[in-house]
Amino acid sequence: MSRRFPSSARPNRAGPAKTRYHDSVVSLPRALSKLGFCSRTEATALIDQGRVMVDDRPVHSPSQRVDLRRARIAVDGRSVIAERPLYLMLNKPRGLVTTRRDPQERGTVYDCLPPDLPFLSPVGRLDKASEGLLLMTNDTGWANYLLDPASAVPKTYHVKIDRIADPDWLAAFAEPVIDEGERLMAAAVRLLRAGPRSSWIEVVLTEGRNRQVRRMMKARGAHVLRLVRVAIGSMTLGDLDKGGTRRLSAGEAASVHKIPHADRGEVEALT
C-alpha cells in the first residue's frame, strides 16, 4: 500500500543547480583547494607562512582573489598544476570522523584512502556513528552540484530504529518536522523489515541538514540504532567492503546530472 504525500509537503526546489560555483575568480585558499593541492584551511596556513606566490610575487593575505584561468600559483617555489578530476567512493565504517585532521586524534576517513592520491575533499559528511557511502573528490563544481538542495539529488539511507514502524507512524512523515527552527522533510520513507522491537526503514532525502535523519526520527519518537547511507543518486554502495574504496567511472560521475526528478508533490511513504 502506498500513500501520496500532500502538496503541502512539497520542499522548495528551484530546478537544476546553477554554475555559479564554476566561476574562475576565487580567493587564493579556494584556488588551491579547487586545484586539488590542499584544503582551504591548510592553504590559509601556507599563505600565513609566506610559502605561496602568485605571478612570482609572495602573497600574505588569504583574502586575495585570483583568476584560475590566468594566475601562476606556486607553493615553496613549485608550480601548482590542476590535478586530473578524481571521484572516489568510500564505504565509511562507524567510528571514523569525516575530517582530514581531528583535534581529539580520532580516526578519520582519510585513514581509509590509498596512498599517493591527490588531495580529495568529502562530498558532505557522515557523522561518527553513521556509516556507508561517502564520496570524495577534487572536483569542487561536481561536489557543489551534489550538495546544492536545488539539484535535488536523492540520498538514500537504511535506518534501524528502536520501534515498530507501523503504517500510521510512516504516514506521519508526509508532514515536515520542525526542529530547532529548521524544517526537515523526507522525500520518501518506507518499511524494509520489522522485528519484535525494532524496524529497518528506508529514508530518501533531497536536502542535507546536519544530522537530519537522526533529528527526524527523534522528533517522531524513535531512536536510531544504526544508520547506513546506501546510495547517492544512481551511485550505490553495492558490495564494497567496509573501509574500502573504489574510483567512480566517468559514466557514474556524469550520472548525477541526469537524475529524473519526480514531482515533489508525489513523493510517497510506502507501507
C-alpha positions as CSV (number, residue, x, y, z in Angstrom):
1,M,0.0,0.0,0.0
2,S,1.3,3.5,-0.8
3,R,0.4,6.9,0.4
4,R,0.9,10.1,-1.6
5,F,2.4,13.0,0.4
6,P,0.2,16.1,0.1
7,S,1.3,19.0,-2.0
8,S,1.7,21.0,1.3
9,A,4.7,18.8,2.0
10,R,6.5,19.9,-1.2
11,P,10.0,21.1,-0.5
12,N,11.3,24.3,-2.1
13,R,13.1,23.5,-5.3
14,A,14.4,25.8,-7.9
15,G,15.5,23.4,-10.6
16,P,19.0,22.3,-11.5
17,A,21.9,23.9,-9.8
18,K,23.4,27.0,-11.4
19,T,27.0,27.1,-12.5
20,R,27.9,29.9,-10.1
21,Y,30.5,27.6,-8.4
22,H,32.5,27.3,-11.6
23,D,33.5,31.0,-11.5
24,S,37.2,31.3,-12.1
25,V,37.9,34.3,-9.9
26,V,38.1,33.0,-6.3
27,S,40.1,33.5,-3.1
28,L,43.6,32.1,-3.0
29,P,42.8,29.4,-0.4
30,R,39.8,28.3,-2.6
31,A,42.0,28.3,-5.7
32,L,44.5,25.9,-4.0
33,S,41.6,23.7,-3.0
34,K,40.0,23.8,-6.4
35,L,43.4,22.9,-7.9
36,G,43.4,19.8,-5.7
37,F,46.5,20.9,-3.8
38,C,45.2,21.1,-0.2
39,S,42.2,22.1,1.9
40,R,41.3,25.8,2.3
41,T,42.4,25.7,6.0
42,E,45.8,24.3,5.0
43,A,46.1,26.8,2.2
44,T,45.4,29.7,4.7
45,A,48.2,28.4,6.9
46,L,50.6,28.2,3.9
47,I,49.8,31.8,2.9
48,D,50.3,33.0,6.5
49,Q,53.7,31.3,6.4
50,G,54.7,33.2,3.3
51,R,55.0,30.0,1.2
52,V,52.6,30.9,-1.6
53,M,53.4,33.0,-4.6
54,V,51.1,34.3,-7.3
55,D,52.6,35.5,-10.6
56,D,56.1,35.3,-9.0
57,R,55.1,37.6,-6.1
58,P,54.7,36.4,-2.5
59,V,51.2,36.7,-1.1
60,H,50.4,37.1,2.6
61,S,46.7,37.7,2.6
62,P,44.2,34.8,2.3
63,S,41.6,37.2,1.1
64,Q,43.5,37.9,-2.2
65,R,41.5,36.8,-5.2
66,V,43.0,35.1,-8.2
67,D,41.8,34.2,-11.7
68,L,42.3,30.4,-12.1
69,R,42.4,30.8,-15.9
70,R,45.5,33.1,-15.8
71,A,47.2,33.2,-12.4
72,R,50.5,31.3,-11.9
73,I,50.4,29.9,-8.4
74,A,53.4,28.3,-6.7
75,V,54.0,26.8,-3.2
76,D,57.5,26.6,-1.9
77,G,58.7,27.5,-5.4
78,R,56.9,24.7,-7.2
79,S,54.1,25.5,-9.6
80,V,50.6,24.2,-8.6
81,I,49.0,22.5,-11.6
82,A,45.4,21.4,-11.6
83,E,45.0,17.7,-10.8
84,R,43.0,15.5,-13.1
85,P,39.5,15.1,-11.7
86,L,39.1,12.1,-9.4
87,Y,35.9,10.7,-8.0
88,L,36.2,8.2,-5.2
89,M,33.6,6.1,-3.3
90,L,34.3,5.1,0.3
91,N,32.4,2.7,2.5
92,K,32.8,4.6,5.7
93,P,32.9,2.5,8.9
94,R,31.3,3.6,12.1
95,G,33.7,5.3,14.5
96,L,35.5,7.5,11.9
97,V,35.0,11.2,11.6
98,T,34.7,13.0,8.3
99,T,37.6,15.4,8.5
100,R,41.2,15.5,7.5
101,R,42.6,16.1,10.9
102,D,40.9,15.7,14.3
103,P,41.9,17.7,17.4
104,Q,40.9,14.7,19.5
105,E,43.1,12.4,17.5
106,R,40.2,10.1,16.5
107,G,40.4,8.0,13.3
108,T,39.3,9.9,10.2
109,V,38.0,8.8,6.8
110,Y,41.4,9.7,5.4
111,D,42.8,6.7,7.2
112,C,40.9,4.6,4.6
113,L,42.3,6.2,1.5
114,P,45.0,4.6,-0.6
115,P,48.4,6.4,-0.7
116,D,49.6,8.7,-3.4
117,L,46.2,10.3,-4.2
118,P,45.8,14.0,-4.9
119,F,44.1,16.0,-2.2
120,L,40.4,15.0,-2.0
121,S,37.6,16.5,-0.1
122,P,34.5,14.7,1.2
123,V,31.2,15.5,-0.5
124,G,29.1,16.3,2.6
125,R,29.6,14.4,5.8
126,L,28.6,11.3,7.7
127,D,28.8,11.7,11.5
128,K,31.0,9.4,13.6
129,A,28.2,7.0,14.4
130,S,27.0,6.7,10.8
131,E,28.4,4.6,8.0
132,G,28.1,3.8,4.4
133,L,28.6,5.6,1.1
134,L,30.8,8.7,1.2
135,L,32.0,10.4,-2.0
136,M,35.4,12.2,-2.1
137,T,36.7,14.3,-5.0
138,N,38.9,17.1,-6.1
139,D,36.2,18.4,-8.4
140,T,34.6,21.2,-6.4
141,G,32.0,22.0,-9.0
142,W,30.8,18.4,-9.0
143,A,30.7,18.3,-5.2
144,N,28.8,21.6,-5.0
145,Y,26.2,20.3,-7.5
146,L,25.6,17.2,-5.4
147,L,25.3,19.3,-2.2
148,D,23.1,22.0,-3.6
149,P,19.4,21.5,-2.4
150,A,18.3,22.9,-5.7
151,S,19.8,19.9,-7.5
152,A,17.5,17.6,-5.5
153,V,19.9,14.7,-5.8
154,P,18.4,11.9,-3.7
155,K,20.4,10.4,-0.9
156,T,19.1,7.0,0.4
157,Y,19.6,5.7,3.9
158,H,18.8,2.4,5.6
159,V,18.0,3.1,9.2
160,K,17.4,0.8,12.1
161,I,15.2,2.3,14.8
162,D,14.1,1.1,18.2
163,R,10.4,0.8,17.5
164,I,7.9,-0.9,15.1
165,A,7.3,1.3,12.1
166,D,3.6,0.8,11.7
167,P,1.6,2.4,8.8
168,D,0.4,5.4,10.8
169,W,3.9,6.2,12.0
170,L,5.3,6.0,8.5
171,A,2.4,8.1,7.1
172,A,3.3,10.9,9.6
173,F,6.4,11.7,7.5
174,A,4.1,13.2,4.9
175,E,4.3,16.3,7.1
176,P,7.6,18.1,7.8
177,V,9.4,18.0,11.1
178,I,10.2,21.4,12.7
179,D,13.4,21.0,14.8
180,E,15.4,23.9,16.3
181,G,13.7,26.2,13.9
182,E,14.5,24.1,10.8
183,R,12.0,22.5,8.5
184,L,13.1,18.9,7.9
185,M,11.4,16.9,5.2
186,A,11.9,13.4,3.7
187,A,11.2,12.7,0.0
188,A,10.2,9.2,0.8
189,V,10.0,6.8,3.8
190,R,9.2,3.1,3.6
191,L,9.5,-0.1,5.7
192,L,12.2,-2.6,4.8
193,R,11.6,-5.1,7.6
194,A,10.5,-5.3,11.2
195,G,11.4,-7.4,14.2
196,P,9.6,-7.7,17.6
197,R,11.2,-4.5,18.9
198,S,12.9,-2.7,16.1
199,S,12.5,-1.9,12.4
200,W,14.7,-1.2,9.4
201,I,13.3,1.7,7.2
202,E,14.5,3.4,4.1
203,V,14.7,7.2,4.1
204,V,15.3,9.3,1.0
205,L,16.4,12.9,1.3
206,T,16.9,15.6,-1.3
207,E,18.2,18.1,1.2
208,G,21.1,17.8,3.6
209,R,20.6,19.3,7.0
210,N,23.0,18.5,9.9
211,R,22.1,15.1,11.4
212,Q,18.8,15.3,9.6
213,V,17.7,11.6,9.7
214,R,18.5,11.3,13.4
215,R,16.7,14.5,14.2
216,M,13.6,13.4,12.2
217,M,13.5,10.1,13.9
218,K,13.8,11.6,17.4
219,A,11.0,14.1,16.6
220,R,8.8,11.1,15.7
221,G,9.7,9.2,19.0
222,A,12.3,6.8,17.6
223,H,16.0,6.4,18.4
224,V,18.4,5.5,15.6
225,L,20.3,2.3,16.4
226,R,22.1,2.2,13.0
227,L,22.3,4.5,10.0
228,V,23.8,3.4,6.7
229,R,23.8,5.6,3.5
230,V,23.4,3.2,0.6
231,A,23.0,5.5,-2.4
232,I,23.5,9.0,-3.8
233,G,21.6,9.4,-7.0
234,S,22.2,6.3,-9.1
235,M,25.6,5.6,-7.3
236,T,25.1,2.7,-4.9
237,L,27.3,1.3,-2.2
238,G,26.8,-2.3,-3.5
239,D,29.2,-4.9,-2.1
240,L,32.1,-2.5,-1.4
241,D,34.0,-3.7,1.7
242,K,33.8,-1.7,4.9
243,G,36.6,0.8,4.8
244,G,37.1,0.0,1.1
245,T,37.3,2.5,-1.7
246,R,36.8,2.4,-5.5
247,R,37.1,5.0,-8.2
248,L,33.9,6.0,-10.0
249,S,33.8,5.6,-13.7
250,A,33.3,8.7,-15.9
251,G,29.7,7.5,-16.5
252,E,28.9,7.2,-12.8
253,A,30.4,10.7,-12.2
254,A,28.3,12.2,-15.0
255,S,25.1,10.4,-13.9
256,V,24.4,13.0,-11.2
257,H,23.4,15.5,-13.9
258,K,20.9,13.1,-15.5
259,I,18.7,12.2,-12.5
260,P,15.0,12.4,-13.3
261,H,13.2,14.4,-10.7
262,A,9.7,13.3,-9.7
263,D,7.1,15.9,-8.9
264,R,7.8,16.7,-5.3
265,G,4.1,16.6,-4.5
266,E,4.1,12.9,-5.4
267,V,6.8,11.5,-3.1
268,E,5.5,8.6,-1.2
269,A,5.5,6.8,2.2
270,L,5.4,3.1,1.3
271,T,3.9,0.8,4.0
